[in-house]
Amino acid sequence: MAPEQVMEGMTEVKIPPRDDIAEITRSSRDLPPAHFTHKIENFSLFSLAKIDNVESGDFVVDSYKWRLCLYPDGNKKSKGDGHVSLYLVFSDSNALPFGWEVNVNFRLFIYNQINDKYLTIQYANGRTRRFHGLKTVLGFDHLLPLSIFNDESKGYLIDDRCIFGAEIFVIKPTGKGECLSMVKEPVNSSFTWKIQNFSALDKKSLKSQVFSFGGHKWTLLVYPKGNSTEEGKSLSIFLAMEDSETLPSGRTTYALYMLRVRDQLFGKHFEKEAKCHFSNSIKDWGHLNFMPLDDVNALPKGFLVNDTLAVEVQIHGITVAKEFS
């Protein structure tokens, strides 16, 4: 096992390897602790007064009360001799029911006053620790060697003043989740809409009756004379989600589909593929220039028979999301 290292500016200070610090990582950062900072002045007087440990006042994170507990000369009961020992204490235990437990990921800090950086100490690999009725104190017996801490040139104890801190992230499983699947060719995956008296239509746009697939309601949206830049030039066709407002915030439904105008004489249908992530803000998607109006109205081509146009959508795939708890 290689010795653990503490970065001191451009110098690496090596800490002898021990089994009880093998799963601890140290790093340096500019950002101060997010949840609590504990400043101690006249630090040397605590040792002279033979004070075993010093505790901060309570502070609240995620509705729980916590405090820091510092052993200036090391926690000798935990073989912390020759080090500064620092612990996070759960101070809310009497207010919780029997069998309680709180799972947290936490970091403790000590401020380097020369480099203006915070030495961050935490369990390796984001390890989560569990506080419970029999374990209300967790932390680091070997936060920093006293030989480093007491050396003013290292920056941690300046003018007999030092600064510690804590960040605490409580893990509260909600039990909620989501299962997302892609359904290929869902049941009732095609819908055909026959538009009668097509050449006499004077409406800018038409909507089909509502049909369902993939757990949602849909319509076909057709602009007989084209829409926007394609007005007077092309037939415009779109697939529209009619219940998009029921989608949870941020949720999308992806659909891959074929829009088609059926050739009612020869079976040579005209079709174009489309795909879209439908959402609260994207309710319809398709093609402005689906096909030239000249082709639609050319009777020999078989698209317009008895003044009826057959428009169709076929779903190739759609995402279906189901929540669970």
N, C-alpha and C positions, 0 to 999 in steps of 0.2 A: 504493500500500500504506500503510495507516494505521500509525502508530507503535504498538509493543507497549507495554502498560501493566502496571506492578506496583502492586498495591494496598498502600498504607502507611497503615493505619488508615482515615481518611476522605480521604486524599490519594492521587491517582493520579500516579505517577512515570513519565514517558514515556521509553521506550527507542527510539532511532532505528531505523527499519526496515532490515533486512538480509535478503538472500535466504536466508542459512543459518539464520535463526531464524524464517522464515515458517511453518514447520510445527511450531512449539513452542507449547504453551499453558502458562499459569501460573494457578494458583488458590490460594486460601487455605483451610485447614481446621484444625479443632481436634485431630483424631486424630493421634497420633504415628506415625512409620513403623512398619509391621508387622514388618519383618525385620531392620533394622540401624540403629543410631544411632552416629554418630561425633562425639565431643566433643573440641574442640581448645582448649587453654589456652595463654596466652602467644603468641597468634597472630602478633603483630607481629615476634617474634624470628625467625620463619621467613624473613620478607623481609629482615631485617637480616643474617641469615646467608647470604643469597642462595641459599636452597634453592628449586630450580625447582618441585618437586612433593612432596607428602606423601601416603603411602599408608597406609590402615588395615591391620589384620590381616585374615586370611581369615575369612569367615563363610559358613555353609552355608545354601543355600535350595534345596529340592527336590533334594537329594543332590549338588548342584554347589557348588563353592567360588567365592566372589566376593570382591572387595574394592573399596573406593572409592579413587580417586586425585584429589587436589585440587591445583590450581595457584593458590596464593594471589594471584599477580600476573597471572594469565591465562596461557593456553597460547599463547605467541607464535608457535609453529610452525603453529598453526591460526587465526591472526589473532584470538586472544583477548585482545589488549592492552586494558587498561582495564577488564577484567572479572575476576571470579572464575570459573575453569573447573573443572567437576566431572565425573568420568567413572565409569562402572561398568566394572570389569575382570573378565574371566573368567579365573580363576587356576588352572583345572583342566585346561588344554589338554593338558598332557603325559600325563595319565592316560587320554586318550580315543583311540580308534582313528583311523586315517587317514580323512579325508573327513568327520569329525564336524561337526555343526552343532547349535546350540541356539537355538530361537526363543523370544523373550521379549517381554513387555510390561512395561516398568519405569518407575518414577517416582523422581526424586531430590528431596531436601528440604533446606531451610535454615530454621532455627527463628528466629522473631521473638520475642525475649525480652521485649519490651515488650507486644506484643499477645497473647502466649501463643498464637500460631498458627504453623502450618507453611506456608511458601510451597512449593507443589508444582509441580515442573517436569516435563513429560512431552511426548512426541510427540503431535501433534494427532490426533484421531479414533481414538484407541486403536491407533495404528500399531504393528505388531509389528516388532521388529528381530532380525537374525540374527547370532549370534556363530559364528565358524568359525575354522579354522586361520590364516587371513590377516587376521582381524578379531576381536581379543580385547578391544578397548576401544571403548566407545560412551558417549556422553554429550553434554554441553553446553559448548561453548566460551564461551558468553555466559550463564552461569548468572545473574549479577547484576552490574551495573556497580559498579566499585570506589568510585565517588563515592557510591553508596547504601550499599554494604556497610560502608565505613569511617566513615560518619556514624553516630555512636553514637545519635543521636536517632531513627534509623530502626529500631533494635532488633535488628539482625542480629549486630553485634559489640559486646558489652557487657563492660566490665572485661577487654578483650583475650581474650574467650572467645566461641566460636561453636560451633554444633551443626548437623551435617549428617545425612542419613539416606537410606535406600533401601528400596524395595519392589520385589520381583521376582516376576513371574508367568510361569512356564515353560509354554510351549504344547507339550503332548505329545499329538499325535493318536493315538488308540487304534486307529483304523481300524474301529471298531465303530459300528453304526448300526441304525436300525429303519425299516422301511417300513410305514406304516399306511394301510389302504384300507377303504372301506366297500363291502361286497358286497351288492348288491340282489337279493332273491329268490334266495338261494344254491341249489345243487343239493340235491335232497331237502329242500326248504324247508318241507314240512308232514309232520306225524305225527299219526296217528289212533289212539286207544286205546279199545277197546271193553271196558267194565267190565261183566261179567256178574253175575247174581244181586245186582244193586245194592241192592234193597230189603232183602235179608237180611244185608247187610254189618254186622259188629259192630266193625270196626277203626276207630280214630279217623282214621287216614290211610292212603292207598294210594299206591304209586309204580309208575309204568309201567316197562316194559322200557327199557333204555338205547338211545337213538338218537343219531346224529351229524349235525352240520352246522357249518360255519364252523371246522372243525378242533378242535371240542370235543365232549364227551359230555354228553348232557342226559337228563332225565326229566321227566315230568309228575307233579306232586304234587297229589293230590286229597283233600279232607276231605269225605266223603259227608254228614256232618251239620253241617258248618261248623266253623270254628276260632275260638278266642279269643272276641271279643265277638259274633261271628256264629254261635256254636254254637247249633244248634236252629232257626236262622232262614234261613241261606243256605248254598248250596254254595260252598266255597272252592277255588280252582284256582290253581296256581302253576307256573311254569317253573323248573326247578332245574338249575344247572350242576354236573355230577357230578365234574368234574376241576378245580375251581377252585384246588385246592392246587398245581396245576402252573403257575399263572400266576406270572411273575416278580414280585418285590416292587414294588408301586406300579402294576403293569399292570392295566388293566380291559378288559373286553370289553363293548362296547355292543351291545345287541340291541333291535330294534323288532319287536314280534310281536303276533299276534292270538290270543287264547284263545277257544275256541268249544265250545259244546255243540250237537251236530248235531240238527236236527229230522229224524227218520228217516221221517216220513210226508209232510210237506208242503214240506220244504226251507227252512223259515223258521228258519234257525239263530239261536241266541242267541250273541252274541259281544261281547267287550270287548278293546280294545287295551291293551297294556302296553309299557313300555320300562324298561330298567334298565342301569346300568353294573355288570356282574357282576365280582366281585373275590374275593380271599381271604376277605374279611369279609362280602360280600353274595353268598350262594350261591343264593338263590331269590327270585323276585319274581312277584307276580300280584295277585289280588283276593280279599280275605276275603269280601266280599259279592258274589260273582260273579253269582249269580241266586237268587231266593227258592226255598226247598225246596218250597213249594206248587206252583210252576210246574214244577219238575223232576218231581214225582210226579203231576202232572195228566195222566193217560193221553191225553185227547183232544188234547193239544198236541203229541204226537209225540216228545218228548224221551226218554221211557222206553218202549222197545218190547221185548216179550218179556223184561222185567226187565233190559234191557241199555242202558247209557248210553254214548254215543259222545262222547268228549272229544278235542279236537283243538287243535293249535298250528300256526300258519302264520307263518313268519319273513318279514318284509318287508325287513329289512336287518340286517347284523351287521358289526362291525369285525373285520378280520383283520390281525394284526401279524406281520411277518417280520423277523427280525434278519439283518444282513449284516455282513461284515467284509472 
